[in-house]
């Protein structure tokens, strides 16, 4: 349930930030980068804790199926 809540918040923020009605594609691309452990994921993990980005990436993938 918490993961769903996080993804919904991300979705709402992406919709506002990019002025789009559908944030699915953007969030799936974000999840792809997070799960690939790219440089962005490494930086975010260093700020928020190891594994945070992978957890968010998995939550996004699970939410959108």
HELIX and SHEET records of a PDB file:
HELIX    1   1 UNK A    2  UNK A   18  1                                  17    
HELIX    2   2 UNK A   24  UNK A   35  1                                  12    
HELIX    3   3 UNK A   39  UNK A   48  1                                  10    
HELIX    4   4 UNK A   52  UNK A   64  1                                  13    
END                                                                             
